[in-house]
Amino acid sequence: MPDLEPLFPVARQFTGSQAVIDIQPLGNGLINDTFLVTTESSPFVLQRINTTVFPQPAQIIENLHTLNRHLQQKKPNSVKLQIPDILSTVEGDYYYEENGNYWRALSFIDNTESLEVIKSTHDAAQAGFALGHFHRLLSDLDPGILYDTLPGFHITPDYLSRYDQILATTRLSEPESRYCTDFINWLRHIAGDLETAKQQGLLTLRVIHGDPKLNNFLFDKDSKKIVSLIDLDTVKPGLVHYDIGDCLRSCCQTTDPVGFDRGCCAVILESYLAEAGAFFSDYDYDYLYPAIRLIPFELGLRFFTDHLEGDRYFKVTEPGQNLRRAVEQFQLCDSINQQEPAIRRLITRLKKQAMGTQS
């Protein structure tokens, strides 16, 4: 357990006269450091923004303000997701800087829990609904007014180029590394699937979450419904296909052996399209399968490159962890690739179903 005592003065920057009673680590994110702060009144979330990943923290805050302002303009009963409020410091600022560290505070959404694995069809349907609802709520927000807080994020050809540069100066030793290099060479032709479609005008830039993995959905402990989508630092202009692919990657991965649960995928996509299908074009449907296959390939590529560079980006707790993460993602991608005909048939069925509902 790290020494949390130095965090108390930081937390007090956001509490004013209220006493800080306790601070505990919260979640297991791989980028920012997150803590739950207990005060005399209501708890809140304290985060240290990773400025290596997010070099301009003020842009993150401004994007969150833009998001909240947009949702506040909606009819109250039309918004079924709660977005955390940004808390200000005693000086009226929205982040606190100390010794090069940038801290921000967010409201804590009580009586909720996150899941690490899908436990039921209900959970899967909720994940699909929540992501679709998020995209629908923001479908009329101009993505051009948001900052791109992570330039290059989800641009798979750029990740591949970086990997090639690093590999050229690296000597591989582990068998797992050989597996990764062989897998990347086998599927490197898919890296530009979505970016090429975007450049050709087939796919439209929209507002995306950027990191809708399962543990960023908060379930109400009583109703078991998703009531919030958190970790909004990556909200930016992008392709919703990146969000869909990442959500399915996170929710549909099986273990022992690693594989892709097509039944879970069907439930999530059906619930997603019930919310977001209204703005889906034929091309949006055409590129669903490429997105589902691409995201685990991209993440595996990023994990493996980070391993080769000495674990600079993703947090690790032991040597070789990013290598093992990469292998797992490539195994997942392989499972998806093997099920391509069945997944494409599923998408065709859901498209017909969604079109019939809208007509």
N, C-alpha and C positions, 0 to 999 in steps of 0.2 A: 504494500500500500504506500503510495507516494506521500510525502509530507504535505499536508493540505493547509498548514498554518499560514503560509505566506498568502493564501488566497483570501483570507478574512479581510484585510485592508482593501483588496480589490472589490470584494463583494459589497463592502460598506459604501463604495462610491455610488452604488445604485439604491441604497436603502435609506439614506438620510439619517433620521433619528432612530430608526428601527434597529434593534440589535440583531446581529447575525448569530443564530443559535448553532447551526451545523452546516457542513458542506460535505457532500459525498459525490464520487464519480457517477456519471449518468451515461448509460448507453455504451456502445462499443464501436463508435465511428472510427474510420481509418484516417481521417484528416484533421478535424478540429478536436480540441480537448474540451469536454463538456462536463458540467457539474450541476448538481441540484443544491440550491441554497435554501435553507430553512430559516425563516425570520419569525418575528413575533406575530406577524399577521399572515401573509400568504407566501408560499414558496415561489421561487423563480429559477430560471435556467441561466447559468453563467457559462459563457463560451470564450475560449481563447482562439481567435481566428488564426489559422495557419497562413501566415503571410508569404510563405514560400509558394503555396498553392494559390492564394488570393492576395496578390501584391497590392491591391487597392481596396481595402476594407470598406471605405466610405461608399463605394459603388454597390456593395452588397446591401448596405443599409438603405440606400436610395431605392434600389429595386424592391426591397420589402415594403417600403413606404408606398411605392407606386402600386404594388399588388394590393395592399390593404385599402388604399383609396378607391381602387377599381371595384373591389368587392363590396365596399360600403355603399356604393351607388346602386347595387342590386337590390331587388325586393328582398326583405329579410327572410321570407319563407322559401326563397329560391336558392339560398346558399346553405348547403347541408354539410359544409366542412368549416371547421374553425381554424383560422390561421393565427399563430401566436402573435401577440402584440409586442412591439419593440419598446423596451423600457429605457428611460433616459437617466443620466447620471444626476447627481445633486447639482451639477453645474449646468444642466440642461442639454448636455451632449448625448449622442446616441451610441457612443463607444468611448472607452477609456483607454488611453495609451500610457504604458509604463515600460521603460527600458526596452523599447522596440516591440513589446507585446501589445496586441490590440484585443481588448475585451468588450463583449457586448452582453446584454441581458435581455431575455425574452420571458413572457408570461408562461407559467407552467399550467398545462391543461390537466386538471386533476381527474382522478378516478379513471385513468386510462392505462393501457398497457400496449407494448409492441410485441410482435411475434417474430421468432427466428425461422419458423417453418409453418407452412400451411397445414392446418390440422383437420380441415373439413371442407366440404363443398361450399358451405356458408362463408368460410373465410375467403375462399377463392373468389366467390361472387362479390364479396365486399371490396376486395382489392381492385377488381375490374371496375366496379361502380365508382369507387373513390377516384381512381385515375381518370376515368372518363368524365366524371363530374368536374374535376379540376380543369381538364382541358376545355370542357364546354363553357365553364364560367369565364375562362380567359380567352375564349375564341374571338371575342370582340374587342380585345385589348391589342393595340398596335404593338407588335414586338419591337418595332424600331425605336420605341421610346425607352426601352430597357438597356442597361449597360450589359455588354458581354463580359461577365465577370471572370470567365475562363476561356480566353481566346484559344482556339485549337481543340477545345474539349469535344470529344466525339467525332473529330475529323480523322477517321481511321487511316487514310493514306499517309497522313503526317506521322501518326504513331508508327506505321510500318517503316517509313523513311528513317525515323529516329532509331528504330530497332536495327535496321541494316547498318547504320553508322556505328552503333555500339558493338554489334556482332563482329564487324570487321577488325576490331582491335581487342577482341576477347578470346581467350582460350577456354574451350568448354571441357569439363571433366565429368560431371554427373550424367548418368544415363537419362535422367529426367530432362536434362538440358537438350540432349540429342533428340528426345521425343518431341520437345517443344519446337526445335528448329525444323524438324521434318514436317511437323503439323503446319507450321506457318508457311513453309514453302508449298505445301500441298494446296492450301486454301488462300494464298496471298491474292489470287485473282478476284476475290470477293470484296477486298478492302474498299474499293471505290463504289460499291453498289448504290448506296444512298447519296453520297456526295455528287456522283455523276447525275443522278436523277434530279437533285436539287439544282445543279448548274444548268440542266436542260429545261428547267421550269416545270418539271413533272410533279415535284413535291414542293409544298409551300412552307415558308418560314412561319412558325407560330410561337406562342409562349409555351415553354416547356419547363418541367420541374428540374430535369437534369439528373436526378438520382433517386428515382422512385422504387428503391428496393423495399422489400417487405417490412423491414424494421423501421422504416420511416413513415409507416401508417400507424396511427394510434386508434386502438379499439376501445370503446367504452366497456368497462368491466362488467356492467350490468346487462346492457342491451346486446353486447358483442358486435355492435355496428361500428364501422370506422367513422370517427368524428373529426379527425384531423390528419393533415399531411404535413410533416415537419421537415426540418433540414433543408431550408429553402435558399441556401447560399448559391446553389447552382441554377436558380431560376434565371432564364435568359432566352434570347431568340434561338430557335432551333427547329428540328423536325420532331413532331410527336412520335415518329417511328422509333427514335432513340429511347424515348420514355417507355413506349410499349414493349420494345425488345428487352429493356433492362428490367421492367416489372416482371415479365414472363421468365427471364433468366433467373431472377431471384426466387420467384414463387414456385416454379415448376421443376426445379432441380431436385432429383432424387439422389440418395447416397447408397453406397454399398450394394450394387455398383452405382457410379455416377451415371445419371441418365436424365431424360426429359420426359415429364409426365404430360402426355398429350391430352388426357382427360381434364387435368387441371387447367391446361392452356385453353381448352374449349370453354370452360366455365368463365374464366377471366375475360376472354375476348368477347363472349356473348354479353356479359354485363357491361364491359367497356363500350361496346358499340351501341347498346341501348341508350347510353348517355351521349356518346360523342359521334355516333354514326351520322347524325344530321349534317355534319360538315365534311364527311368523308367523300372523296371523289373516287372514280374508278382507279386512278393511279395510286391513291392512298391504299386501296385494297391490294393492288398489284404488288406493292412493295412491303406488305406485311411479312411475308415469309422471309425475304432477304433481311429484314430488320431482326427477326427472331433468331436467325442464324448468325448475323453479323456481331451482335452485342457480346455474346460469350467469347467469340473470336477476338474482338477488340480488347475486352478486359483481360483475357489470357495474354494477349500481346503486351499490354501495359504492365501486368504483373511480372512477366518474364523479363521485359526490358528493365524494370525497376530492380529486379534481382541482379541482373548483369551490371547495373550501375551502383550497386551497393545499398539498395533499399533506401532511396532518398525521398520517395513520395509516399508510399503506403507504410503505415506503422507495422512493425513486426515485433513479436515477443521472443522469437528464437531464430537462429540462422536457417536459411533455406525455406522460410515460410512463404515468401512470395513465389518461389519456384513451385512449391506444392500447390499454391493457389492457381498458378498458371496451368499446371497439368490438369487440375480439376475443371477449369473452364474449357480447356480444349477437349476434354472427354465429354463435357456437356454439349459442346458444339458438334462433335462427332455424332452424338446421339440424335441431335436435331437433323443433321444432314442425312442420316440413315432413314429418318421418318419423313423426308421431304414430300413424297407423293401424298401421304395421309394428311399432313399438315396443310398442304395446298387445297386438298378436297374439303377440309374443315373450313378454311377461309372462304372458299366458294359458297359453301352452304350457309355460312353466317352472313355473307354479303347478300345472298338472295333473301334470307330471312329479314335482314335489316331493311332492304329495299321494299319488301312487302309490307313491313310495318309503317314505312313512311308514306306509301302510296294510298 
